[in-house]
């Protein structure tokens, strides 16, 4: 996926194929959010922001790392969802085959839920970087902090539904609880995004 053109990816996304789908899109949203944060940090690496140089440098480094991580998760999601569809195609004509198929489906659903759960975590971490950058970043590109926050929210909310759709096939109570705790953070991501966007809009319209 990382070597595709945007047109190639969108064409694949539009096709009637199991992957890429919403999960890969969530990872891409997170990657775009991280890239926007990194861009604002680079535009803030100047004499005017020198007193905040240490924070800006940390934000830039963290955003670059999260951008790569998000892209890896987008690719992981494609593999995980393909594994689910492959598991459903396994034979089930005998009792042994049915048992093996059921176990494979269960394992695949856990993996398919864990990947978007990690996207939610990445989205929250990117949003935190945007929050750090908001009061100290270059005001000429401050709208991109809001864009980053909104992309992070899109990543989190999209990933949430991709976790939820797999929860029904997960029986392990500890795994379910862990995943539920992760998706429980998404509403907070939304509230924080609203604050960032509102602050940016107030700044650019005042």
N, C-alpha and C positions, 0 to 999 in steps of 0.2 A: 504493500500500500504506500509506503513512504517514497517509492520511486515512481508512482503513478502521476500523471498530470491531473489537474483538478477536473478536467473534462472526462478523463478516463474513470476517475473515481465516481463522479456523479452519474455517468452512464451505467456503471456497474450497480450503483445504488438504486437506479430506476428499474433495473431488470428484475424479472421474476426468478430470483435466486435467493437462497437462504442468507447469504452474507456477501457484501456488507449490508448492514441494516442500521437500526436505531442505536445499537450499542457502539458500533464503529463511529457513528456520527457524534455520539456523546464524547468519545475520546477525542475526536477532532475538534469539537467545541472547546474542550479543556486545553488542547494544544494551542488553539488560536488565542484563547484567553492568556495563556502563559506568554505567547509571543508578543502580544500587545503590551503586557506588563514590562517585558524585557526591552521593548522598543522605547517606551516612555522612560525607563531607567537610563537607557543610553543617551536620550536627549537631555536627561537631567545631569549628566556627567559633565558639569561645566563649572566655571568659577562662581557663577551666581548661586549654585547649590553646593558650594564647597564644604560648608559646615555640616552638610548631611552626607558627605561622600561615603562614609563607612556603611550607612544604611542603604544607600543607593547601590553600592557595589554588591552588598549582600542580596538585595532584591534582584538585581540583574542576574547574578550567579544562580540563585534559586529558581528564577523564572526559566532560565535556559535549561536547567536540569529537568524541571517539571514539563517543559515542552517536549523533550525527548521521551520522558516517561509516559506522557499522555499518548503520544504517537504509538509507542510500543503497546499500550493498552488497547488502542483502536485495532491494531493488528491481532492482539491476543483475543479480542472479542470475536473477530471474524473466525478464528480457529475454534474458539469455544462453542460458538453457535453451530458451526459446521459439525462439530462432534456430537451435538445434541441430535441434529437431523440424521446423522449416520447411525446413532444408537437406535433411533426409532425405526430405522430400516433393517435392523438385525432380525434374523429369522426367529419365529416363536411357535413353530409347529410342534415341538416337543416340550415337555415340562422343563427339561434341562435348558433348552434354548430360551424358553420364556423367562427362567430365573436369571440367566446370563444377560438377557436383553434388559430386564427390569433393573438389574444392578448397574448396567452400563448407562442407562437413562438417568438413574439417580446420580451417579458420579458426574455425568456430563452436565446435569442441571446445576449441581453445586459449583462447578467451574464456571458455567455460564452466568451464574449470579455473582460469583466472587469478583469477576473482572469488572463489571460496572460498579460494584461496591468500591473497588479501588479507584475508579474514575471519580466517584463522589468525594473520596478523600483528597484526590488531586485537585478537584475543583475548589474545595474548601481552602486548601493551602495556597492556591493561586489567588483566591479572593483575599486571603490574609495579606499577601504581598501587595495587592492593589490598595488595600486599606493603609498599609505602611507608606505607600508611595503618594497617596492622595494629598496629604498636607505639605509635602516637600518637593514634589515633582515639578518639572518645567510646566508652567501654566499654559504655554502655547500648544501643548499636546495633552492637556488634562482630560479632554473628552475621550481620549483613548483609554484612560483609566476606567471610565464608566463603561466603555465598550468591552473592556476586559472583564469587568464585573458581570455584565450581562451575559457574556459568553460563558463565564464560569457557572452562572445560574442555569443557563441552558444545558450545560454539561451535566450538572447535578440532577436537574429535574428529569432530563431524558434518561440518565442512568438509573434513576430511581424506578421508573416503570419497568426497566429491563431487569432489575433485581426482583421486583414484585411478581413479574410474570413467571419467574422460575421458582418462587417460594413454594407453590403448590406441590411441586415434585420433590421437595426436600423434607425428609423425615427426621433427620438428626436435630434434636431440640437445641443443642448448643450452637450448631451452625445457623439455625433459624434465628436464634436470639442475637447472635453476632450480626447477622445481616439486617435484622430489624433495627438494631441500634444504629447501624450506619445510615439506613434510609431515614431514620428519625432526625438526622442532622440537616436534612435538605431544607426543611422549612426555615431553619436559622440562616442557611445560606441565602435564601430568598429575602429575608428581612435585612440582612447585612447588605445585600446588593441594592435594595431600595434606598438605603441610607447613602451608599456611595453615589448612586446615580442622582439622587436628590441634591447632594452636596455639589456635584459637578454641574448640574443644571443651574443651580442657584449662582454658582460662580460665573458661568458663561453668560448668564442673562442679566446679571446685576450691573 
